């Protein structure tokens, strides 16, 4: 390997290389509070007071790896992105505070480490990142922050949170309170002292003109201790190989990698790449822990050549699109075809009503074999609805731990991906889904005990989602529909009264058209019946026939009847 390690301080690093470029395939800035607060704490603790002056001590910030020539205007950051980003944010905060203290000369001198000019007086940013552009440029690397765009991504939010935290901690009032040794020091001197302490921090810069060597060094430095997320190590293994491809495949790979991250940010989810990747991996390759993902990748993906890695990146990109459709389904994903409303509602239930993420492992495999026509529409629907019903009864109602899901769903998913026909798929489902989960469903007594505790209130509480889901499922089943009514709302038959807890319970609730719900408002039950008569819902019609009168005793009785109905008719289990 051809490389040149040098020890230097941060100031020398910034003056040696005009621009640090963060390649598009690098991970986003992802430091959260424990990391950036510790960084600032280390910087501040290195400052000592000698009379009215501040003195700096030596602080080592680690090794950074760069790819490029020393005479080039731009050098690629292979390892060190998070630290360079957080240092640039701190410099930006200091420059702004110096400006507010009317120290324009000091503010400008500080800001030169963020943005300077070249020999032709053209502005150049010291840190360039495609993933955070234009937010980082307009907010951190600008002295006029008024034109900065709104925060739209998880990375931008992390940048803003870091900036705001630094701004708060090194404000004059806060820093003199938290660090009594600085109480008598002039505030401008404190700001300059923080800047100089950071700029005097030492590091080892490893620079190599050879990208392959850079990524090999990066892997050696990080793989052993697992300091980075597995996905970051995997990415660098892939791009180390692609950078040596004479056909320029790295350009396409960069676009696909960025598109994968963009897909995961779509639909206001901001799903973490690491979360998605683990579900993807254990759905397709092997059930391993987070720390074993990197080793599992190196063992499973072969041969280790450009074609293999490009196929892997393409597959990852395709899986990300399915993952987002599973997590945030829309009917437009299925060309707005009415027959897929049931699927959209089932998928929404996992996210909004149950909060169970492990189902995505099995669903990814089911979506894949559905796309390749290795499962019938009927079998696909049966499998998805079985998973929905099981997770509802086992975790959402019986409150049993979700730790049983991951290994079972992983095994099911991996087996499904081996199928070659619809008949074989059905055999796999019978053995690895129905056979594995069927006997785990809670017994009726346990189910009823928890079911009758379901409540719904006009107050916005999270428990409302589960109760509304249950009521919609019952109404849907009685009406023999594949999907919920679009105009459905939850009606309290006896008017809701916080002083009478029973009025919030499942036995006092029924699905009713929203317009009729508004009409019923706080009328008494006898008056409500006249309005209920106008409902198109079969459940409502059945209800008013069964209950010409309705009181608290009948409410309690109905709670148990609804539990029995759900268990027998929807879960299809004998009591």
C-alpha positions in Angstrom: 0.0 0.0 0.0 1.2 3.5 -0.9 0.5 6.0 1.9 2.0 8.8 3.8 1.1 9.2 7.5 1.8 12.5 9.2 1.0 13.9 12.6 -0.3 17.4 12.5 -2.7 19.7 14.2 -6.1 20.6 12.9 -5.0 24.1 11.8 -2.2 22.6 9.6 -4.7 20.1 8.2 -7.1 22.9 7.1 -4.3 25.0 5.7 -2.7 22.1 3.8 -5.8 20.9 1.9 -8.1 23.6 0.4 -11.1 21.3 0.1 -12.2 18.1 1.9 -14.6 16.3 -0.3 -17.0 13.7 1.2 -17.9 11.3 -1.5 -21.6 10.8 -2.1 -21.5 7.1 -1.0 -20.1 8.0 2.5 -22.6 7.8 5.4 -24.4 11.0 6.4 -23.4 13.1 9.3 -25.0 11.1 12.1 -23.5 12.1 15.4 -26.1 12.5 18.1 -25.9 14.3 21.4 -23.6 11.8 23.3 -21.0 12.2 20.6 -21.0 15.9 19.9 -21.5 16.8 23.5 -18.5 14.7 24.5 -16.4 16.3 21.7 -17.2 19.8 23.0 -16.6 18.7 26.6 -13.1 17.4 25.6 -12.3 20.7 23.9 -13.4 22.8 26.8 -11.7 20.6 29.4 -8.4 21.2 27.6 -8.5 24.9 28.2 -6.7 26.2 31.3 -6.5 29.6 32.9 -3.3 31.5 33.7 -4.2 34.8 35.2 -6.3 36.6 32.7 -5.1 34.5 29.8 -6.1 31.1 28.4 -3.8 28.3 27.6 -4.3 25.2 25.4 -3.3 21.7 26.1 -2.7 18.8 23.6 -5.8 16.9 22.6 -5.6 13.9 20.2 -8.6 13.4 17.9 -7.5 10.3 16.2 -6.5 9.1 12.7 -8.1 10.4 9.5 -7.7 8.8 6.1 -7.7 10.7 2.8 -7.4 9.8 -0.8 -5.7 12.2 -3.3 -2.5 14.0 -4.0 -1.0 16.7 -1.7 -0.9 19.2 -4.6 -4.5 18.7 -5.6 -7.1 21.3 -4.7 -9.6 18.7 -3.5 -8.9 15.6 -1.4 -11.5 12.8 -0.6 -12.3 12.0 3.0 -12.3 8.2 3.5 -12.3 8.3 7.3 -12.9 11.4 9.4 -16.1 12.8 8.0 -17.9 13.0 11.3 -15.1 14.8 13.1 -14.5 17.3 10.2 -18.2 18.1 10.1 -18.5 18.6 13.8 -15.4 20.9 13.8 -16.8 22.9 11.0 -20.1 23.3 12.9 -18.3 24.5 16.0 -16.2 27.0 14.0 -19.4 28.4 12.4 -21.0 28.9 15.9 -17.8 30.7 17.1 -17.7 32.9 14.1 -21.3 33.9 14.5 -20.8 34.7 18.2 -17.7 36.8 17.5 -19.6 38.8 14.9 -22.3 39.5 17.5 -19.6 40.7 19.9 -18.6 43.2 17.2 -15.3 41.4 16.6 -15.5 41.4 12.8 -11.8 40.8 12.3 -11.8 37.7 14.6 -15.1 36.5 13.1 -13.6 36.7 9.5 -10.4 35.0 10.6 -12.3 32.2 12.2 -14.7 31.8 9.2 -11.7 31.3 6.9 -11.4 27.8 8.2 -14.9 27.2 6.9 -14.9 29.1 3.7 -12.0 30.9 2.1 -11.1 32.3 -1.4 -8.7 30.8 -3.9 -5.9 32.6 -5.8 -8.6 34.1 -8.2 -10.6 35.4 -5.2 -13.3 32.7 -5.8 -15.0 31.3 -2.7 -14.2 27.8 -1.7 -15.7 25.7 1.0 -13.2 23.6 3.1 -15.8 20.8 3.5 -18.0 19.7 0.6 -20.7 17.0 1.0 -23.2 16.1 -1.6 -25.7 14.5 0.9 -26.1 17.6 3.0 -26.0 20.1 0.1 -27.4 22.8 0.0 -28.4 22.9 3.7 -24.8 22.6 5.1 -23.6 25.2 2.7 -26.4 27.7 3.3 -26.5 27.3 7.1 -23.2 26.2 8.4 -20.9 27.6 5.7 -22.6 30.9 5.4 -22.4 34.0 7.6 -25.9 34.9 6.5 -28.2 32.1 7.6 -31.5 33.7 6.7 -31.6 32.0 3.3 -30.9 28.5 4.7 -33.6 26.0 3.6 -35.8 24.2 6.1 -34.6 21.0 7.6 -35.9 18.1 5.5 -33.7 15.1 6.3 -32.4 13.2 9.3 -28.8 14.4 8.4 -29.9 18.0 8.3 -31.7 17.7 11.6 -28.5 16.3 13.2 -26.6 19.2 11.8 -29.1 21.7 13.2 -29.2 20.0 16.6 -25.4 20.0 16.9 -25.3 23.7 15.9 -28.0 24.7 18.4 -26.3 22.6 21.2 -22.9 24.3 20.6 -24.5 27.7 20.4 -26.2 27.1 23.8 -23.3 25.6 25.6 -20.8 28.3 24.6 -23.1 31.2 25.1 -21.6 33.7 27.6 -24.1 33.1 30.4 -24.0 29.3 30.1 -20.3 28.7 29.7 -19.4 31.0 32.7 -21.9 29.2 34.8 -20.8 25.7 33.8 -17.1 26.5 33.8 -16.4 28.7 36.9 -12.7 29.0 35.9 -13.8 31.1 33.0 -16.1 33.4 35.0 -13.6 36.3 35.1 -12.3 35.9 31.5 -13.5 38.2 28.8 -16.1 36.4 26.6 -14.3 37.2 23.3 -11.1 35.6 24.8 -13.1 32.5 25.7 -14.5 32.1 22.2 -11.0 32.5 20.7 -9.6 30.1 23.3 -12.2 27.4 22.3 -11.3 28.0 18.6 -7.6 27.7 19.2 -7.9 24.6 21.4 -9.7 22.9 18.6 -7.3 24.1 15.9 -4.3 22.9 18.0 -5.8 19.4 18.5 -3.5 16.8 17.0 -4.3 14.0 14.6 -2.6 11.5 12.3 -3.4 12.2 8.7 -2.9 9.2 6.4 -2.9 10.3 2.8 -2.6 8.1 -0.2 -3.1 8.8 -3.9 -4.4 5.3 -4.4 -8.2 4.9 -3.6 -7.8 1.2 -3.2 -5.2 1.6 -0.5 -7.3 4.3 1.2 -10.2 2.0 1.6 -8.0 -0.9 2.7 -6.5 1.2 5.4 -9.9 2.4 6.4 -11.1 -1.2 6.8 -8.0 -2.2 8.8 -8.5 0.8 11.2 -12.2 0.2 11.8 -13.1 -3.4 11.2 -11.4 -4.9 14.2 -13.1 -2.8 16.8 -16.5 -2.4 15.0 -16.4 1.3 15.8 -18.5 2.0 12.8 -21.9 0.6 11.9 -21.6 -2.6 9.8 -23.2 -1.0 6.8 -20.4 1.6 6.7 -17.8 -1.1 6.7 -19.7 -3.0 4.0 -20.0 0.0 1.9 -16.3 0.7 2.0 -15.5 -2.9 1.1 -17.7 -2.6 -2.0 -16.4 0.8 -3.1 -12.8 -0.2 -2.6 -13.3 -2.8 -5.3 -15.4 -0.5 -7.6 -12.9 2.3 -7.5 -10.5 0.0 -9.3 -12.9 -0.8 -12.1 -11.8 0.6 -15.5 -15.4 0.7 -16.8 -16.3 3.4 -14.3 -19.0 1.4 -12.5 -18.3 3.4 -9.3 -20.3 6.4 -10.7 -23.4 4.3 -11.2 -22.9 2.6 -7.8 -22.7 6.0 -6.1 -26.0 7.1 -7.7 -27.7 3.8 -6.7 -26.4 4.1 -3.1 -27.6 7.6 -2.8 -30.9 6.7 -4.4 -31.3 3.9 -1.8 -30.8 6.4 1.0 -33.3 8.8 -0.6 -35.8 6.1 -1.0 -35.6 5.4 2.8 -36.1 9.2 3.5 -39.2 9.2 1.3 -42.7 9.5 2.7 -41.6 11.4 5.8 -40.1 8.2 7.3 -36.4 9.0 7.5 -35.7 5.3 8.0 -32.1 4.6 9.0 -30.0 2.8 6.4 -28.6 0.5 9.1 -32.2 -0.5 10.3 -33.3 -1.3 6.7 -30.1 -3.1 5.9 -30.3 -5.5 8.9 -33.9 -6.4 8.0 -32.9 -6.9 4.4 -30.0 -9.1 5.3 -31.7 -11.4 7.8 -34.7 -11.6 5.4 -32.4 -12.9 2.6 -29.1 -14.3 3.8 -28.7 -15.2 7.5 -30.0 -14.3 11.0 -27.1 -12.6 12.6 -26.6 -9.9 15.2 -25.7 -6.3 14.3 -22.1 -6.8 15.0 -21.9 -9.9 12.8 -23.5 -8.3 9.7 -20.1 -7.2 8.4 -18.6 -10.7 8.8 -21.7 -12.3 7.3 -21.5 -10.1 4.3 -17.9 -11.0 3.6 -18.7 -14.6 4.0 -21.9 -14.7 1.9 -21.3 -12.3 -1.0 -18.9 -13.8 -3.5 -17.0 -13.8 -5.8 -15.7 -10.5 -4.6 -15.7 -8.7 -8.0 -17.4 -5.7 -9.7 -20.3 -7.6 -11.1 -21.2 -9.3 -7.8 -21.1 -6.0 -5.9 -23.0 -4.1 -8.6 -25.7 -6.8 -8.5 -25.8 -6.5 -4.7 -26.2 -2.7 -4.8 -29.0 -3.0 -7.4 -30.8 -5.6 -5.2 -30.4 -3.4 -2.1 -31.9 -0.5 -4.0 -34.8 -2.6 -5.2 -35.4 -3.9 -1.7 -35.4 -0.3 -0.2 -38.3 0.6 -2.5 -40.3 -2.4 -1.3 -39.3 -1.7 2.3 -40.8 1.9 2.1 -44.0 0.5 0.5 -44.3 -1.9 3.4 -43.6 0.7 6.1 -45.7 3.5 4.6 -48.1 1.8 2.1 -50.2 3.8 -0.4 -52.9 2.6 -2.7 -51.1 4.3 -5.5 -48.3 1.7 -5.1 -50.9 -0.7 -6.7 -52.2 1.7 -9.3 -55.1 2.7 -7.0 -56.7 -0.7 -7.6 -59.5 -1.3 -5.0 -58.7 -4.9 -4.5 -55.4 -3.9 -2.8 -57.1 -1.8 -0.1 -56.9 -4.7 2.3 -53.1 -4.9 1.8 -52.6 -1.2 2.5 -54.7 -1.5 5.6 -52.9 -4.6 6.8 -49.5 -3.0 6.3 -50.6 0.2 8.1 -51.7 -1.9 11.1 -48.1 -3.2 11.7 -46.8 0.4 11.8 -49.6 2.4 13.3 -51.5 0.0 15.5 -49.1 -2.7 16.6 -45.7 -1.0 16.3 -44.0 -4.3 15.4 -41.0 -3.9 13.1 -39.9 -7.5 12.8 -42.8 -8.3 10.4 -40.9 -6.4 7.7 -38.4 -9.3 7.5 -41.1 -11.8 6.4 -43.0 -9.2 4.3 -39.9 -8.4 2.2 -39.7 -12.0 1.2 -43.4 -12.3 0.5 -43.3 -9.2 -1.7 -40.3 -10.6 -3.6 -41.9 -13.9 -4.4 -45.2 -12.2 -5.3 -43.2 -10.1 -7.8 -41.7 -13.2 -9.3 -45.1 -15.0 -9.4 -44.0 -17.8 -7.0 -47.1 -17.3 -4.8 -50.7 -17.1 -5.7 -52.7 -13.9 -4.8 -54.9 -15.9 -2.4 -51.9 -17.5 -0.6 -50.2 -14.1 -0.4 -53.3 -12.6 1.2 -53.7 -15.5 3.6 -50.0 -15.2 4.7 -50.1 -11.4 5.2 -53.4 -11.6 7.1 -52.2 -14.5 9.2 -49.1 -12.4 10.3 -51.4 -9.5 10.9 -53.8 -11.5 13.1 -51.1 -13.3 15.0 -49.1 -10.2 15.9 -52.3 -8.4 16.9 -53.4 -11.2 19.3 -49.9 -12.2 20.6 -48.2 -8.8 21.1 -50.8 -6.0 20.8 -53.5 -7.8 22.9 -51.7 -10.4 25.0 -48.7 -8.1 25.5 -46.3 -11.0 25.0 -42.6 -10.1 24.1 -41.7 -9.6 20.5 -38.3 -11.3 20.8 -39.7 -14.5 19.3 -40.4 -12.9 16.0 -37.0 -12.2 14.5 -35.5 -15.7 14.2 -38.8 -17.2 13.1 -39.5 -14.6 10.4 -35.9 -14.8 9.2 -36.1 -18.5 8.8 -39.5 -18.2 7.0 -38.1 -15.4 4.7 -35.0 -17.3 3.8 -37.0 -20.5 3.0 -39.5 -18.6 0.9 -36.7 -17.2 -1.2 -35.7 -20.8 -2.1 -39.1 -21.6 -3.6 -39.4 -22.5 -7.3 -43.1 -22.9 -7.6 -46.4 -21.9 -6.0 -47.0 -25.4 -4.7 -43.6 -25.4 -2.9 -44.4 -21.9 -1.5 -47.6 -23.3 0.1 -45.6 -26.1 1.7 -43.1 -23.6 3.1 -45.9 -21.4 4.5 -47.5 -24.4 6.1 -44.3 -25.5 7.8 -42.5 -22.2 8.6 -45.4 -19.8 9.1 -48.6 -21.6 10.1 -46.9 -24.5 11.7 -44.5 -22.4 13.7 -46.9 -19.7 15.0 -50.4 -21.4 15.2 -50.0 -22.9 18.6 -48.5 -19.7 20.0 -51.7 -17.8 19.8 -53.0 -16.9 23.3 -55.8 -19.0 24.8 -59.2 -17.4 24.8 -59.3 -16.6 28.5 -56.0 -14.6 28.2 -57.2 -13.0 25.0 -60.6 -11.9 26.5 -59.0 -10.6 29.7 -56.9 -8.1 27.7 -59.4 -7.5 24.9 -62.1 -6.1 27.2 -59.6 -3.5 28.5 -59.5 -1.7 25.1 -60.7 1.9 25.3 -61.3 4.9 23.1 -61.5 8.5 24.0 -61.9 11.8 22.2 -58.5 12.8 23.7 -55.6 12.1 21.4 -53.9 9.0 23.0 -51.9 6.3 21.4 -54.2 3.5 22.6 -56.9 4.9 20.4 -55.2 3.5 17.3 -55.4 -0.1 18.4 -59.0 0.2 19.5 -60.0 1.8 16.3 -58.3 -0.9 14.3 -60.2 -3.6 16.3 -63.6 -1.9 15.7 -62.9 -1.5 12.0 -61.9 -5.1 11.7 -65.2 -6.2 13.3 -67.3 -3.9 11.2 -65.5 -5.0 8.1 -65.9 -8.7 8.9 -69.6 -8.3 9.6 -70.2 -6.4 6.4 -68.1 -9.0 4.5 -65.7 -6.4 3.1 -62.0 -6.6 2.2 -61.3 -3.1 3.6 -62.4 -0.5 6.1 -65.1 2.0 5.4 -63.6 5.3 4.3 -66.1 7.3 6.2 -65.9 5.3 9.4 -65.5 7.0 12.8 -65.8 5.7 16.4 -69.1 6.3 18.2 -69.6 6.2 22.0 -73.1 4.6 22.3 -73.5 5.9 25.9 -72.0 9.3 25.8 -68.3 9.5 26.9 -67.9 10.5 30.5 -64.5 10.6 32.1 -66.2 10.0 35.5 -67.7 6.7 34.2 -64.7 4.7 32.9 -67.0 2.0 31.3 -68.1 4.6 28.7 -64.7 4.5 27.2 -64.5 0.7 27.0 -64.8 -1.5 23.8 -68.3 -2.6 24.7 -69.6 1.0 24.4 -68.0 1.6 21.0 -69.1 1.0 17.4 -68.1 2.1 13.9 -70.5 4.7 12.5 -70.4 7.0 9.5 -68.7 10.3 10.6 -71.7 12.4 9.4 -74.1 10.3 11.5 -71.6 10.4 14.5 -71.8 14.2 14.4 -75.6 14.1 14.3 -75.7 11.7 17.3 -73.4 13.9 19.2 -74.5 13.9 22.9 -78.1 12.7 22.4 -79.5 10.0 24.6 -79.6 6.4 23.4 -83.3 6.5 22.4 -82.7 9.5 20.2 -79.5 8.0 18.7 -81.4 5.0 17.5 -83.3 7.1 15.0 -79.9 8.3 13.6 -78.4 4.8 13.7 -81.3 3.6 11.5 -79.8 5.6 8.6 -76.4 3.8 8.8 -75.3 1.6 5.9 -73.1 -0.5 8.2 -74.5 -4.0 8.9 -73.0 -4.0 12.3 -75.0 -0.9 13.3 -78.2 -2.4 12.0 -77.6 -5.6 13.8 -76.8 -3.7 17.0 -80.1 -1.6 17.2 -82.1 -4.8 16.6 -80.4 -6.6 19.5 -80.3 -3.6 21.8 -83.5 -1.5 21.9 -82.2 -0.5 25.3 -78.6 -0.1 26.3 -77.0 0.5 29.7 -73.8 -0.2 31.6 -74.6 -3.9 32.3 -75.3 -4.5 28.6 -72.1 -2.6 27.8 -70.1 -5.1 29.9 -71.8 -8.0 28.4 -71.1 -6.7 24.9 -67.4 -6.3 25.6 -67.2 -10.1 26.1 -69.3 -10.8 23.1 -67.0 -8.7 20.9 -64.0 -10.6 22.3 -65.7 -13.9 21.5 -66.6 -12.7 18.0 -63.1 -11.6 17.2 -61.5 -14.8 18.5 -63.8 -17.1 16.7 -64.6 -15.3 13.5 -61.5 -13.2 12.7 -58.8 -15.2 14.3 -60.7 -18.4 13.5 -59.8 -20.1 16.7 -62.1 -22.2 18.8 -63.0 -21.1 22.3 
